[in-house]
């Protein structure tokens, strides 16, 4: 059908929604790009507009595109 995309990349909005559903502000995370860890461990702040906003252990706030990264939680949240 014209105007419809099949397969391919998810939109930035759906990527952000997926990250937000799996992580909460304050979760300890590791961020990877192309299988390599970026800037050590950090803290999840939010995902918005196709970007992950997180703070590294040095206190630097980072904004990283969600298009080519993976994120891993370091510890489980307590209920």
PDB file of N, CA, C and O in Angstrom:
ATOM      1  N   UNK A   1       0.835  -1.190   0.000  1.00  0.00           N
ATOM      2  CA  UNK A   1       0.000   0.000   0.000  1.00  0.00           C
ATOM      3  C   UNK A   1       0.872   1.243   0.000  1.00  0.00           C
ATOM      4  O   UNK A   1       1.857   1.301   0.736  1.00  0.00           O
ATOM      5  N   UNK A   2       0.544   2.205  -0.782  1.00  0.00           N
ATOM      6  CA  UNK A   2       1.309   3.444  -0.765  1.00  0.00           C
ATOM      7  C   UNK A   2       1.209   4.132   0.587  1.00  0.00           C
ATOM      8  O   UNK A   2       0.158   4.118   1.229  1.00  0.00           O
ATOM      9  N   UNK A   3       2.297   4.726   1.004  1.00  0.00           N
ATOM     10  CA  UNK A   3       2.311   5.466   2.252  1.00  0.00           C
ATOM     11  C   UNK A   3       2.507   4.600   3.487  1.00  0.00           C
ATOM     12  O   UNK A   3       2.607   5.127   4.595  1.00  0.00           O
ATOM     13  N   UNK A   4       2.563   3.296   3.323  1.00  0.00           N
ATOM     14  CA  UNK A   4       2.785   2.406   4.467  1.00  0.00           C
ATOM     15  C   UNK A   4       4.176   1.825   4.390  1.00  0.00           C
ATOM     16  O   UNK A   4       4.675   1.501   3.312  1.00  0.00           O
ATOM     17  N   UNK A   5       4.790   1.700   5.538  1.00  0.00           N
ATOM     18  CA  UNK A   5       6.108   1.078   5.603  1.00  0.00           C
ATOM     19  C   UNK A   5       5.945  -0.276   6.245  1.00  0.00           C
ATOM     20  O   UNK A   5       5.193  -0.440   7.206  1.00  0.00           O
ATOM     21  N   UNK A   6       6.650  -1.234   5.710  1.00  0.00           N
ATOM     22  CA  UNK A   6       6.634  -2.542   6.357  1.00  0.00           C
ATOM     23  C   UNK A   6       8.046  -2.875   6.784  1.00  0.00           C
ATOM     24  O   UNK A   6       9.008  -2.602   6.067  1.00  0.00           O
ATOM     25  N   UNK A   7       8.162  -3.478   7.976  1.00  0.00           N
ATOM     26  CA  UNK A   7       9.492  -3.814   8.474  1.00  0.00           C
ATOM     27  C   UNK A   7      10.289  -2.560   8.744  1.00  0.00           C
ATOM     28  O   UNK A   7       9.737  -1.524   9.115  1.00  0.00           O
ATOM     29  N   UNK A   8      11.585  -2.662   8.555  1.00  0.00           N
ATOM     30  CA  UNK A   8      12.449  -1.507   8.729  1.00  0.00           C
ATOM     31  C   UNK A   8      12.572  -1.054  10.165  1.00  0.00           C
ATOM     32  O   UNK A   8      12.273  -1.810  11.089  1.00  0.00           O
ATOM     33  N   UNK A   9      13.006   0.165  10.353  1.00  0.00           N
ATOM     34  CA  UNK A   9      13.241   0.717  11.687  1.00  0.00           C
ATOM     35  C   UNK A   9      11.961   1.136  12.363  1.00  0.00           C
ATOM     36  O   UNK A   9      10.987   1.529  11.721  1.00  0.00           O
ATOM     37  N   UNK A  10      11.991   1.042  13.693  1.00  0.00           N
ATOM     38  CA  UNK A  10      10.894   1.600  14.473  1.00  0.00           C
ATOM     39  C   UNK A  10      11.100   3.101  14.544  1.00  0.00           C
ATOM     40  O   UNK A  10      12.211   3.602  14.371  1.00  0.00           O
ATOM     41  N   UNK A  11      10.021   3.803  14.800  1.00  0.00           N
ATOM     42  CA  UNK A  11      10.145   5.251  14.906  1.00  0.00           C
ATOM     43  C   UNK A  11      10.830   5.627  16.208  1.00  0.00           C
ATOM     44  O   UNK A  11      10.896   4.827  17.141  1.00  0.00           O
ATOM     45  N   UNK A  12      11.328   6.825  16.264  1.00  0.00           N
ATOM     46  CA  UNK A  12      11.966   7.311  17.479  1.00  0.00           C
ATOM     47  C   UNK A  12      11.001   7.286  18.647  1.00  0.00           C
ATOM     48  O   UNK A  12      11.392   6.973  19.771  1.00  0.00           O
ATOM     49  N   UNK A  13       9.738   7.613  18.391  1.00  0.00           N
ATOM     50  CA  UNK A  13       8.748   7.628  19.454  1.00  0.00           C
ATOM     51  C   UNK A  13       8.545   6.232  20.025  1.00  0.00           C
ATOM     52  O   UNK A  13       8.466   6.075  21.244  1.00  0.00           O
ATOM     53  N   UNK A  14       8.460   5.215  19.171  1.00  0.00           N
ATOM     54  CA  UNK A  14       8.265   3.859  19.692  1.00  0.00           C
ATOM     55  C   UNK A  14       9.516   3.362  20.399  1.00  0.00           C
ATOM     56  O   UNK A  14       9.407   2.608  21.366  1.00  0.00           O
ATOM     57  N   UNK A  15      10.702   3.761  19.946  1.00  0.00           N
ATOM     58  CA  UNK A  15      11.933   3.388  20.637  1.00  0.00           C
ATOM     59  C   UNK A  15      11.953   3.998  22.031  1.00  0.00           C
ATOM     60  O   UNK A  15      12.288   3.314  22.998  1.00  0.00           O
ATOM     61  N   UNK A  16      11.604   5.261  22.148  1.00  0.00           N
ATOM     62  CA  UNK A  16      11.581   5.923  23.445  1.00  0.00           C
ATOM     63  C   UNK A  16      10.578   5.263  24.360  1.00  0.00           C
ATOM     64  O   UNK A  16      10.864   5.042  25.537  1.00  0.00           O
ATOM     65  N   UNK A  17       9.391   4.942  23.834  1.00  0.00           N
ATOM     66  CA  UNK A  17       8.354   4.308  24.639  1.00  0.00           C
ATOM     67  C   UNK A  17       8.824   2.959  25.143  1.00  0.00           C
ATOM     68  O   UNK A  17       8.576   2.614  26.299  1.00  0.00           O
ATOM     69  N   UNK A  18       9.495   2.191  24.304  1.00  0.00           N
ATOM     70  CA  UNK A  18       9.995   0.877  24.695  1.00  0.00           C
ATOM     71  C   UNK A  18      11.021   0.985  25.819  1.00  0.00           C
ATOM     72  O   UNK A  18      10.977   0.204  26.769  1.00  0.00           O
ATOM     73  N   UNK A  19      11.932   1.933  25.724  1.00  0.00           N
ATOM     74  CA  UNK A  19      12.948   2.122  26.762  1.00  0.00           C
ATOM     75  C   UNK A  19      12.289   2.554  28.069  1.00  0.00           C
ATOM     76  O   UNK A  19      12.631   2.045  29.136  1.00  0.00           O
ATOM     77  N   UNK A  20      11.348   3.490  27.989  1.00  0.00           N
ATOM     78  CA  UNK A  20      10.688   3.998  29.193  1.00  0.00           C
ATOM     79  C   UNK A  20       9.913   2.888  29.889  1.00  0.00           C
ATOM     80  O   UNK A  20       9.858   2.855  31.119  1.00  0.00           O
ATOM     81  N   UNK A  21       9.321   1.989  29.133  1.00  0.00           N
ATOM     82  CA  UNK A  21       8.569   0.886  29.730  1.00  0.00           C
ATOM     83  C   UNK A  21       9.482  -0.075  30.480  1.00  0.00           C
ATOM     84  O   UNK A  21       9.042  -0.714  31.437  1.00  0.00           O
ATOM     85  N   UNK A  22      10.729  -0.191  30.073  1.00  0.00           N
ATOM     86  CA  UNK A  22      11.650  -1.150  30.662  1.00  0.00           C
ATOM     87  C   UNK A  22      12.562  -0.569  31.743  1.00  0.00           C
ATOM     88  O   UNK A  22      13.119  -1.316  32.547  1.00  0.00           O
ATOM     89  N   UNK A  23      12.716   0.737  31.769  1.00  0.00           N
ATOM     90  CA  UNK A  23      13.615   1.383  32.719  1.00  0.00           C
ATOM     91  C   UNK A  23      12.888   2.498  33.446  1.00  0.00           C
ATOM     92  O   UNK A  23      11.950   3.099  32.922  1.00  0.00           O
ATOM     93  N   UNK A  24      13.339   2.759  34.658  1.00  0.00           N
ATOM     94  CA  UNK A  24      12.802   3.851  35.468  1.00  0.00           C
ATOM     95  C   UNK A  24      13.938   4.773  35.876  1.00  0.00           C
ATOM     96  O   UNK A  24      15.085   4.346  36.012  1.00  0.00           O
ATOM     97  N   UNK A  25      13.604   6.048  36.070  1.00  0.00           N
ATOM     98  CA  UNK A  25      14.594   7.037  36.497  1.00  0.00           C
ATOM     99  C   UNK A  25      15.342   6.497  37.713  1.00  0.00           C
ATOM    100  O   UNK A  25      14.726   6.017  38.665  1.00  0.00           O
ATOM    101  N   UNK A  26      16.663   6.576  37.678  1.00  0.00           N
ATOM    102  CA  UNK A  26      17.493   6.124  38.785  1.00  0.00           C
ATOM    103  C   UNK A  26      18.054   4.721  38.620  1.00  0.00           C
ATOM    104  O   UNK A  26      18.945   4.325  39.371  1.00  0.00           O
ATOM    105  N   UNK A  27      17.540   3.943  37.629  1.00  0.00           N
ATOM    106  CA  UNK A  27      18.107   2.607  37.385  1.00  0.00           C
ATOM    107  C   UNK A  27      19.570   2.736  37.000  1.00  0.00           C
ATOM    108  O   UNK A  27      19.937   3.622  36.228  1.00  0.00           O
ATOM    109  N   UNK A  28      20.398   1.862  37.532  1.00  0.00           N
ATOM    110  CA  UNK A  28      21.807   1.804  37.142  1.00  0.00           C
ATOM    111  C   UNK A  28      21.884   1.026  35.830  1.00  0.00           C
ATOM    112  O   UNK A  28      21.314  -0.058  35.712  1.00  0.00           O
ATOM    113  N   UNK A  29      22.592   1.585  34.844  1.00  0.00           N
ATOM    114  CA  UNK A  29      22.627   1.005  33.505  1.00  0.00           C
ATOM    115  C   UNK A  29      24.043   0.957  32.945  1.00  0.00           C
ATOM    116  O   UNK A  29      24.959   1.613  33.442  1.00  0.00           O
ATOM    117  N   UNK A  30      24.188   0.152  31.885  1.00  0.00           N
ATOM    118  CA  UNK A  30      25.357   0.169  31.017  1.00  0.00           C
ATOM    119  C   UNK A  30      24.829   0.462  29.624  1.00  0.00           C
ATOM    120  O   UNK A  30      23.792  -0.073  29.230  1.00  0.00           O
ATOM    121  N   UNK A  31      25.527   1.304  28.875  1.00  0.00           N
ATOM    122  CA  UNK A  31      25.119   1.685  27.532  1.00  0.00           C
ATOM    123  C   UNK A  31      26.166   1.163  26.558  1.00  0.00           C
ATOM    124  O   UNK A  31      27.363   1.380  26.745  1.00  0.00           O
ATOM    125  N   UNK A  32      25.705   0.469  25.509  1.00  0.00           N
ATOM    126  CA  UNK A  32      26.592  -0.128  24.518  1.00  0.00           C
ATOM    127  C   UNK A  32      26.255   0.396  23.132  1.00  0.00           C
ATOM    128  O   UNK A  32      25.087   0.615  22.810  1.00  0.00           O
ATOM    129  N   UNK A  33      27.272   0.594  22.320  1.00  0.00           N
ATOM    130  CA  UNK A  33      27.118   0.937  20.914  1.00  0.00           C
ATOM    131  C   UNK A  33      28.064   0.049  20.130  1.00  0.00           C
ATOM    132  O   UNK A  33      29.257  -0.015  20.426  1.00  0.00           O
ATOM    133  N   UNK A  34      27.532  -0.635  19.131  1.00  0.00           N
ATOM    134  CA  UNK A  34      28.318  -1.573  18.322  1.00  0.00           C
ATOM    135  C   UNK A  34      29.034  -2.588  19.212  1.00  0.00           C
ATOM    136  O   UNK A  34      30.160  -2.991  18.924  1.00  0.00           O
ATOM    137  N   UNK A  35      28.366  -2.999  20.303  1.00  0.00           N
ATOM    138  CA  UNK A  35      28.923  -4.008  21.186  1.00  0.00           C
ATOM    139  C   UNK A  35      29.970  -3.504  22.163  1.00  0.00           C
ATOM    140  O   UNK A  35      30.501  -4.284  22.954  1.00  0.00           O
ATOM    141  N   UNK A  36      30.274  -2.224  22.120  1.00  0.00           N
ATOM    142  CA  UNK A  36      31.275  -1.654  23.029  1.00  0.00           C
ATOM    143  C   UNK A  36      30.589  -0.771  24.052  1.00  0.00           C
ATOM    144  O   UNK A  36      29.665  -0.027  23.724  1.00  0.00           O
ATOM    145  N   UNK A  37      31.046  -0.858  25.298  1.00  0.00           N
ATOM    146  CA  UNK A  37      30.453  -0.077  26.371  1.00  0.00           C
ATOM    147  C   UNK A  37      30.868   1.386  26.261  1.00  0.00           C
ATOM    148  O   UNK A  37      32.035   1.693  26.016  1.00  0.00           O
ATOM    149  N   UNK A  38      29.909   2.281  26.444  1.00  0.00           N
ATOM    150  CA  UNK A  38      30.173   3.721  26.408  1.00  0.00           C
ATOM    151  C   UNK A  38      30.338   4.255  27.821  1.00  0.00           C
ATOM    152  O   UNK A  38      29.479   4.009  28.668  1.00  0.00           O
ATOM    153  N   UNK A  39      31.405   4.972  28.098  1.00  0.00           N
ATOM    154  CA  UNK A  39      31.590   5.729  29.340  1.00  0.00           C
ATOM    155  C   UNK A  39      31.277   4.972  30.627  1.00  0.00           C
ATOM    156  O   UNK A  39      30.844   5.589  31.601  1.00  0.00           O
ATOM    157  N   UNK A  40      31.478   3.680  30.663  1.00  0.00           N
ATOM    158  CA  UNK A  40      31.245   2.929  31.893  1.00  0.00           C
ATOM    159  C   UNK A  40      29.792   2.832  32.270  1.00  0.00           C
ATOM    160  O   UNK A  40      28.914   2.870  31.408  1.00  0.00           O
ATOM    161  N   UNK A  41      29.534   2.707  33.550  1.00  0.00           N
ATOM    162  CA  UNK A  41      28.181   2.574  34.061  1.00  0.00           C
ATOM    163  C   UNK A  41      27.569   3.956  34.280  1.00  0.00           C
ATOM    164  O   UNK A  41      28.281   4.956  34.364  1.00  0.00           O
ATOM    165  N   UNK A  42      26.248   3.995  34.372  1.00  0.00           N
ATOM    166  CA  UNK A  42      25.591   5.266  34.605  1.00  0.00           C
ATOM    167  C   UNK A  42      24.213   5.082  35.204  1.00  0.00           C
ATOM    168  O   UNK A  42      23.862   4.002  35.679  1.00  0.00           O
ATOM    169  N   UNK A  43      23.437   6.155  35.173  1.00  0.00           N
ATOM    170  CA  UNK A  43      22.100   6.178  35.739  1.00  0.00           C
ATOM    171  C   UNK A  43      21.110   6.645  34.686  1.00  0.00           C
ATOM    172  O   UNK A  43      21.315   7.674  34.043  1.00  0.00           O
ATOM    173  N   UNK A  44      20.034   5.885  34.512  1.00  0.00           N
ATOM    174  CA  UNK A  44      18.985   6.228  33.564  1.00  0.00           C
ATOM    175  C   UNK A  44      18.236   7.461  34.055  1.00  0.00           C
ATOM    176  O   UNK A  44      17.859   7.538  35.224  1.00  0.00           O
ATOM    177  N   UNK A  45      18.020   8.426  33.160  1.00  0.00           N
ATOM    178  CA  UNK A  45      17.214   9.606  33.485  1.00  0.00           C
ATOM    179  C   UNK A  45      15.889   9.547  32.725  1.00  0.00           C
ATOM    180  O   UNK A  45      14.822   9.574  33.340  1.00  0.00           O
ATOM    181  N   UNK A  46      15.949   9.465  31.384  1.00  0.00           N
ATOM    182  CA  UNK A  46      14.727   9.356  30.582  1.00  0.00           C
ATOM    183  C   UNK A  46      15.094   9.005  29.137  1.00  0.00           C
ATOM    184  O   UNK A  46      16.250   9.102  28.726  1.00  0.00           O
ATOM    185  N   UNK A  47      14.080   8.599  28.391  1.00  0.00           N
ATOM    186  CA  UNK A  47      14.208   8.410  26.955  1.00  0.00           C
ATOM    187  C   UNK A  47      13.124   9.267  26.320  1.00  0.00           C
ATOM    188  O   UNK A  47      11.956   9.200  26.703  1.00  0.00           O
ATOM    189  N   UNK A  48      13.527  10.074  25.344  1.00  0.00           N
ATOM    190  CA  UNK A  48      12.590  11.033  24.777  1.00  0.00           C
ATOM    191  C   UNK A  48      13.059  11.443  23.395  1.00  0.00           C
ATOM    192  O   UNK A  48      14.244  11.706  23.185  1.00  0.00           O
ATOM    193  N   UNK A  49      12.129  11.497  22.452  1.00  0.00           N
ATOM    194  CA  UNK A  49      12.440  11.981  21.112  1.00  0.00           C
ATOM    195  C   UNK A  49      13.541  11.206  20.418  1.00  0.00           C
ATOM    196  O   UNK A  49      14.307  11.783  19.647  1.00  0.00           O
ATOM    197  N   UNK A  50      13.636   9.900  20.680  1.00  0.00           N
ATOM    198  CA  UNK A  50      14.645   9.087  20.023  1.00  0.00           C
ATOM    199  C   UNK A  50      16.015   9.119  20.686  1.00  0.00           C
ATOM    200  O   UNK A  50      16.990   8.622  20.123  1.00  0.00           O
ATOM    201  N   UNK A  51      16.094   9.704  21.882  1.00  0.00           N
ATOM    202  CA  UNK A  51      17.368   9.803  22.585  1.00  0.00           C
ATOM    203  C   UNK A  51      17.253   9.267  24.015  1.00  0.00           C
ATOM    204  O   UNK A  51      16.210   9.384  24.658  1.00  0.00           O
ATOM    205  N   UNK A  52      18.336   8.683  24.486  1.00  0.00           N
ATOM    206  CA  UNK A  52      18.479   8.270  25.868  1.00  0.00           C
ATOM    207  C   UNK A  52      19.216   9.372  26.606  1.00  0.00           C
ATOM    208  O   UNK A  52      20.281   9.807  26.169  1.00  0.00           O
ATOM    209  N   UNK A  53      18.663   9.826  27.717  1.00  0.00           N
ATOM    210  CA  UNK A  53      19.336  10.813  28.564  1.00  0.00           C
ATOM    211  C   UNK A  53      19.762  10.068  29.814  1.00  0.00           C
ATOM    212  O   UNK A  53      18.934   9.476  30.507  1.00  0.00           O
ATOM    213  N   UNK A  54      21.056  10.098  30.100  1.00  0.00           N
ATOM    214  CA  UNK A  54      21.593   9.354  31.234  1.00  0.00           C
ATOM    215  C   UNK A  54      22.799  10.080  31.799  1.00  0.00           C
ATOM    216  O   UNK A  54      23.409  10.914  31.130  1.00  0.00           O
ATOM    217  N   UNK A  55      23.134   9.753  33.036  1.00  0.00           N
ATOM    218  CA  UNK A  55      24.277  10.372  33.705  1.00  0.00           C
ATOM    219  C   UNK A  55      25.339   9.311  33.945  1.00  0.00           C
ATOM    220  O   UNK A  55      25.042   8.234  34.462  1.00  0.00           O
ATOM    221  N   UNK A  56      26.585   9.618  33.566  1.00  0.00           N
ATOM    222  CA  UNK A  56      27.654   8.652  33.817  1.00  0.00           C
ATOM    223  C   UNK A  56      28.147   8.789  35.254  1.00  0.00           C
ATOM    224  O   UNK A  56      27.737   9.701  35.971  1.00  0.00           O
ATOM    225  N   UNK A  57      29.024   7.885  35.669  1.00  0.00           N
ATOM    226  CA  UNK A  57      29.489   7.875  37.055  1.00  0.00           C
ATOM    227  C   UNK A  57      30.332   9.091  37.426  1.00  0.00           C
ATOM    228  O   UNK A  57      30.588   9.326  38.607  1.00  0.00           O
ATOM    229  N   UNK A  58      30.763   9.862  36.440  1.00  0.00           N
ATOM    230  CA  UNK A  58      31.512  11.096  36.705  1.00  0.00           C
ATOM    231  C   UNK A  58      30.583  12.289  36.888  1.00  0.00           C
ATOM    232  O   UNK A  58      31.043  13.404  37.134  1.00  0.00           O
ATOM    233  N   UNK A  59      29.269  12.056  36.769  1.00  0.00           N
ATOM    234  CA  UNK A  59      28.304  13.133  36.928  1.00  0.00           C
ATOM    235  C   UNK A  59      27.987  13.882  35.656  1.00  0.00           C
ATOM    236  O   UNK A  59      27.279  14.889  35.696  1.00  0.00           O
ATOM    237  N   UNK A  60      28.498  13.411  34.515  1.00  0.00           N
ATOM    238  CA  UNK A  60      28.234  14.060  33.236  1.00  0.00           C
ATOM    239  C   UNK A  60      26.909  13.573  32.674  1.00  0.00           C
ATOM    240  O   UNK A  60      26.649  12.370  32.651  1.00  0.00           O
ATOM    241  N   UNK A  61      26.065  14.498  32.220  1.00  0.00           N
ATOM    242  CA  UNK A  61      24.798  14.134  31.592  1.00  0.00           C
ATOM    243  C   UNK A  61      25.065  13.881  30.112  1.00  0.00           C
ATOM    244  O   UNK A  61      25.687  14.697  29.432  1.00  0.00           O
ATOM    245  N   UNK A  62      24.584  12.737  29.623  1.00  0.00           N
ATOM    246  CA  UNK A  62      24.800  12.328  28.242  1.00  0.00           C
ATOM    247  C   UNK A  62      23.472  12.185  27.521  1.00  0.00           C
ATOM    248  O   UNK A  62      22.479  11.763  28.115  1.00  0.00           O
ATOM    249  N   UNK A  63      23.451  12.536  26.242  1.00  0.00           N
ATOM    250  CA  UNK A  63      22.300  12.324  25.375  1.00  0.00           C
ATOM    251  C   UNK A  63      22.789  11.463  24.226  1.00  0.00           C
ATOM    252  O   UNK A  63      23.652  11.883  23.455  1.00  0.00           O
ATOM    253  N   UNK A  64      22.237  10.247  24.106  1.00  0.00           N
ATOM    254  CA  UNK A  64      22.717   9.274  23.134  1.00  0.00           C
ATOM    255  C   UNK A  64      21.559   8.809  22.268  1.00  0.00           C
ATOM    256  O   UNK A  64      20.502   8.451  22.786  1.00  0.00           O
ATOM    257  N   UNK A  65      21.748   8.810  20.952  1.00  0.00           N
ATOM    258  CA  UNK A  65      20.705   8.356  20.034  1.00  0.00           C
ATOM    259  C   UNK A  65      20.355   6.898  20.301  1.00  0.00           C
ATOM    260  O   UNK A  65      21.241   6.069  20.509  1.00  0.00           O
ATOM    261  N   UNK A  66      19.064   6.587  20.295  1.00  0.00           N
ATOM    262  CA  UNK A  66      18.602   5.222  20.514  1.00  0.00           C
ATOM    263  C   UNK A  66      18.755   4.338  19.277  1.00  0.00           C
ATOM    264  O   UNK A  66      18.553   3.127  19.362  1.00  0.00           O
ATOM    265  N   UNK A  67      19.105   4.917  18.135  1.00  0.00           N
ATOM    266  CA  UNK A  67      19.148   4.165  16.888  1.00  0.00           C
ATOM    267  C   UNK A  67      20.183   3.064  16.869  1.00  0.00           C
ATOM    268  O   UNK A  67      19.973   2.051  16.202  1.00  0.00           O
ATOM    269  N   UNK A  68      21.279   3.215  17.563  1.00  0.00           N
ATOM    270  CA  UNK A  68      22.339   2.207  17.429  1.00  0.00           C
ATOM    271  C   UNK A  68      22.937   1.782  18.764  1.00  0.00           C
ATOM    272  O   UNK A  68      24.114   1.428  18.838  1.00  0.00           O
ATOM    273  N   UNK A  69      22.124   1.816  19.823  1.00  0.00           N
ATOM    274  CA  UNK A  69      22.648   1.427  21.130  1.00  0.00           C
ATOM    275  C   UNK A  69      21.809   0.310  21.735  1.00  0.00           C
ATOM    276  O   UNK A  69      20.691   0.036  21.298  1.00  0.00           O
ATOM    277  N   UNK A  70      22.371  -0.317  22.738  1.00  0.00           N
ATOM    278  CA  UNK A  70      21.615  -1.213  23.601  1.00  0.00           C
ATOM    279  C   UNK A  70      21.911  -0.802  25.032  1.00  0.00           C
ATOM    280  O   UNK A  70      22.980  -0.271  25.332  1.00  0.00           O
ATOM    281  N   UNK A  71      20.948  -1.056  25.913  1.00  0.00           N
ATOM    282  CA  UNK A  71      21.052  -0.637  27.298  1.00  0.00           C
ATOM    283  C   UNK A  71      20.774  -1.838  28.191  1.00  0.00           C
ATOM    284  O   UNK A  71      19.830  -2.593  27.956  1.00  0.00           O
ATOM    285  N   UNK A  72      21.595  -2.008  29.207  1.00  0.00           N
ATOM    286  CA  UNK A  72      21.431  -3.114  30.138  1.00  0.00           C
ATOM    287  C   UNK A  72      21.323  -2.580  31.561  1.00  0.00           C
ATOM    288  O   UNK A  72      22.130  -1.748  31.977  1.00  0.00           O
ATOM    289  N   UNK A  73      20.323  -3.058  32.313  1.00  0.00           N
ATOM    290  CA  UNK A  73      20.159  -2.694  33.714  1.00  0.00           C
ATOM    291  C   UNK A  73      21.173  -3.470  34.527  1.00  0.00           C
ATOM    292  O   UNK A  73      21.369  -4.663  34.294  1.00  0.00           O
ATOM    293  N   UNK A  74      21.829  -2.805  35.489  1.00  0.00           N
ATOM    294  CA  UNK A  74      22.849  -3.457  36.304  1.00  0.00           C
ATOM    295  C   UNK A  74      22.281  -4.152  37.520  1.00  0.00           C
ATOM    296  O   UNK A  74      22.837  -5.154  37.970  1.00  0.00           O
ATOM    297  N   UNK A  75      21.193  -3.651  38.062  1.00  0.00           N
ATOM    298  CA  UNK A  75      20.590  -4.296  39.227  1.00  0.00           C
ATOM    299  C   UNK A  75      19.090  -4.165  39.121  1.00  0.00           C
ATOM    300  O   UNK A  75      18.579  -3.253  38.470  1.00  0.00           O
ATOM    301  N   UNK A  76      18.395  -5.068  39.756  1.00  0.00           N
ATOM    302  CA  UNK A  76      16.950  -5.032  39.730  1.00  0.00           C
ATOM    303  C   UNK A  76      16.426  -3.954  40.649  1.00  0.00           C
ATOM    304  O   UNK A  76      17.033  -3.637  41.672  1.00  0.00           O
ATOM    305  N   UNK A  77      15.283  -3.391  40.271  1.00  0.00           N
ATOM    306  CA  UNK A  77      14.606  -2.407  41.115  1.00  0.00           C
ATOM    307  C   UNK A  77      13.986  -3.129  42.306  1.00  0.00           C
ATOM    308  O   UNK A  77      13.536  -4.269  42.189  1.00  0.00           O
ATOM    309  N   UNK A  78      13.968  -2.461  43.438  1.00  0.00           N
ATOM    310  CA  UNK A  78      13.254  -3.024  44.582  1.00  0.00           C
ATOM    311  C   UNK A  78      11.819  -2.525  44.514  1.00  0.00           C
ATOM    312  O   UNK A  78      11.570  -1.385  44.121  1.00  0.00           O
ATOM    313  N   UNK A  79      10.894  -3.360  44.890  1.00  0.00           N
ATOM    314  CA  UNK A  79       9.471  -3.027  44.794  1.00  0.00           C
ATOM    315  C   UNK A  79       8.979  -2.257  45.981  1.00  0.00           C
ATOM    316  O   UNK A  79       7.801  -1.905  46.044  1.00  0.00           O
TER     317      UNK A  79
END
